[in-house]
Amino acid sequence: MTRQIRVLVVEDEEAIRTGLIDVLVFHGYEADSAATGPEGLEKALTGKFELILLDIMLPGMDGYEICDRIRAVDRNQPIIMLTAKTSDDEIIQGLKLGADDYVAKPFSIQQLVLRIEAVLRRSQVGQEQARTLSIGNVEIDTENLSGLNGSEEIAFTKREIEVLSYLALNSERPVSREELLLKVWGYARGLDIETRTVDIHIAKLRRKIEADPKQPEKLITVRGAGYRIVMDG
């Protein structure tokens, strides 16, 4: 018998928490929950979950700290952050700490389920990945999620490495935002999902690999076509 996919819901608002559990169970998942930050962190670190739905505003410990502490011991755990905050800086903070995606409140159940399915599907998206990448003077160890920009050490998230690897495999052409959502994030083709996660990941990567992130020379925007990586120069 196949084990059900397990999802942890860390959310302090009881109505939202119980509603999410009902939705997850209805869609065939096994759901557990936590109402506080410390409880959520303990369950996240001791349980085996295929996905964590993590609210940002929590009593005792916020979602940012929980995400950071999960990533310190497990850099592959899928995490979707639930947030009422929608400014770029606030979303970037969650994604910078290693969240795979975010969902802004209020959200429709259909959109949330699509995001969940996409994140869970990412492990099934076949993709070559070189052991090392050289992008200009930046040397990246894709397996250890680390790199060197000259003498400066860089830490990457798994999703950032996946983005760079896919762009590197297709460096001869620009790659559209929609293609990245399909191939890297695992979204099904044609889904009408509003998310800025691709743009925010690109901005994060530019801060790590560019000499001047505001005038990128390695990870460039091709107007109307998407993003292209320049492997040399």
C-alpha positions in Angstrom: 0.0 0.0 0.0 1.4 3.4 -1.0 2.0 5.8 1.9 -0.1 9.0 1.7 1.8 12.2 1.1 2.1 14.0 4.4 1.6 17.8 4.7 2.2 19.9 7.8 0.1 23.0 8.3 1.6 25.6 10.6 -1.1 28.3 11.0 -2.3 30.0 14.2 -5.8 31.0 13.0 -8.0 28.1 13.8 -10.5 28.6 11.1 -7.8 28.7 8.4 -5.9 25.8 9.9 -8.9 23.5 10.1 -10.1 24.6 6.7 -6.7 23.7 5.2 -6.6 20.3 6.8 -10.1 19.6 5.5 -9.0 20.6 2.0 -5.8 18.5 2.1 -7.6 15.4 3.4 -10.3 15.8 0.7 -7.5 15.8 -1.9 -6.0 12.6 -0.6 -3.2 14.0 1.6 -2.4 13.1 5.2 -2.4 16.3 7.2 -0.9 17.3 10.6 -1.0 20.8 12.1 0.6 23.2 14.6 -0.8 26.4 16.0 2.4 28.0 17.3 5.8 28.6 15.9 7.7 26.4 18.4 5.2 23.5 17.9 5.5 23.9 14.2 9.3 23.8 14.2 9.4 20.8 16.5 7.0 18.8 14.2 8.8 20.0 11.1 12.1 18.7 12.4 10.9 15.5 13.9 8.2 14.4 11.4 8.6 13.3 7.8 6.6 15.6 5.6 6.6 15.9 1.9 5.5 19.6 2.2 5.1 22.2 4.9 2.5 25.0 4.6 4.0 27.7 6.8 2.3 30.9 7.9 4.6 33.9 8.6 2.8 35.5 11.5 2.9 33.0 14.3 3.0 33.2 18.1 6.2 32.3 19.8 8.4 32.2 16.6 7.6 33.6 13.2 7.7 31.7 9.9 10.9 33.3 8.8 12.8 31.8 11.7 11.1 28.4 11.3 12.1 28.3 7.6 15.6 29.4 8.4 16.0 26.7 11.1 14.5 24.0 8.9 16.9 24.9 6.1 19.9 24.7 8.5 19.3 20.9 8.8 17.4 20.1 5.6 17.9 22.1 2.4 15.5 20.0 0.4 12.3 20.1 2.4 9.5 21.7 0.3 8.0 24.7 2.0 5.2 27.1 0.8 4.8 30.2 2.9 1.4 31.6 3.6 1.5 35.3 3.9 -0.8 38.3 4.2 2.2 40.4 3.3 2.6 41.0 -0.4 5.4 43.6 -0.8 8.5 42.4 -2.6 10.8 42.9 0.4 8.6 40.7 2.6 8.2 38.0 0.1 11.9 38.1 -0.8 12.7 37.5 2.9 10.8 34.2 2.9 12.2 33.1 -0.5 15.7 34.1 0.5 15.5 31.8 3.5 14.7 28.9 1.2 10.9 28.7 0.8 9.9 27.2 -2.5 7.0 29.4 -3.2 4.5 31.7 -1.4 0.8 32.1 -1.4 -0.7 35.5 -0.5 -3.8 35.6 1.7 -6.7 35.7 0.9 -6.2 32.8 -1.6 -8.7 30.5 -3.4 -8.6 26.9 -2.5 -8.1 26.0 -6.1 -5.0 28.2 -6.5 -3.6 26.8 -3.3 -4.1 23.2 -4.4 -2.4 24.0 -7.7 0.6 25.4 -5.9 0.8 22.4 -3.6 0.6 20.0 -6.6 3.3 22.0 -8.4 5.8 21.9 -5.5 5.2 18.2 -4.9 5.6 17.5 -8.6 9.0 19.2 -8.9 10.8 16.0 -7.9 9.2 14.3 -10.9 10.4 16.9 -13.4 13.3 15.3 -15.2 16.2 17.7 -15.5 19.9 17.2 -16.2 22.1 19.0 -13.7 25.9 19.4 -14.1 28.0 18.8 -11.0 29.6 22.2 -11.4 28.7 25.4 -13.2 31.1 28.2 -14.3 29.4 31.5 -14.9 32.0 34.1 -15.6 34.2 34.2 -12.5 31.6 32.4 -10.4 32.2 28.7 -9.8 29.2 26.7 -8.4 29.1 23.3 -6.8 25.5 22.3 -7.6 25.5 19.2 -5.3 26.7 21.1 -2.2 24.6 24.2 -3.0 27.6 26.4 -2.7 29.9 28.6 -4.8 32.7 31.1 -5.1 32.4 34.5 -6.6 36.1 35.3 -6.8 37.1 34.7 -3.2 33.7 35.3 -1.8 31.7 32.2 -0.7 28.1 32.0 -1.7 25.3 29.7 -0.4 22.4 28.8 -2.7 19.1 27.2 -2.1 18.1 24.1 -4.1 15.6 26.0 -6.1 18.2 28.7 -7.0 20.6 25.9 -8.3 17.7 24.4 -10.3 17.0 27.8 -12.0 20.7 28.3 -12.8 21.1 24.7 -14.1 18.1 25.0 -16.4 19.2 28.3 -17.7 22.7 26.9 -18.3 21.4 23.9 -20.2 19.6 26.4 -22.4 22.2 29.2 -22.5 21.9 29.6 -26.3 18.5 31.2 -26.0 16.3 33.2 -23.6 14.0 31.1 -21.3 10.6 32.5 -20.6 9.1 32.9 -17.1 6.3 30.4 -18.1 8.9 27.8 -19.1 10.7 28.2 -15.8 7.5 27.7 -14.0 6.8 24.6 -16.0 10.3 23.0 -16.0 11.7 24.1 -12.6 8.7 24.8 -10.4 6.6 21.9 -11.9 3.5 23.9 -12.7 1.3 22.2 -15.3 1.2 23.8 -18.7 -1.5 26.5 -19.2 -2.3 27.0 -15.5 -3.4 30.6 -14.8 -1.4 31.2 -11.6 -0.3 34.6 -10.5 3.1 34.4 -8.9 6.2 36.6 -8.8 8.4 33.8 -7.5 10.4 33.5 -10.7 11.2 37.3 -10.8 12.1 37.3 -7.1 14.4 34.3 -7.6 16.1 36.0 -10.5 16.6 39.1 -8.4 18.1 37.0 -5.6 20.5 35.2 -7.9 21.7 38.5 -9.4 22.6 39.7 -5.9 24.8 36.6 -5.6 26.5 36.4 -9.0 26.5 39.9 -10.5 29.1 42.6 -9.8 26.2 45.1 -10.1 22.8 43.4 -9.8 21.1 46.6 -11.2 23.2 46.2 -14.4 23.4 42.4 -14.9 25.9 41.0 -17.3 25.6 37.2 -16.4 21.8 36.8 -15.9 20.2 39.1 -18.4 16.6 40.0 -19.3 15.7 39.7 -22.9 12.8 42.0 -23.4 9.6 40.1 -24.3 11.4 36.7 -24.3 12.6 36.0 -20.8 16.0 35.4 -19.1 19.3 34.2 -20.6 22.4 33.3 -18.8 25.9 34.3 -20.1 28.3 31.6 -19.2 31.5 33.5 -20.0 32.6 37.0 -19.8 
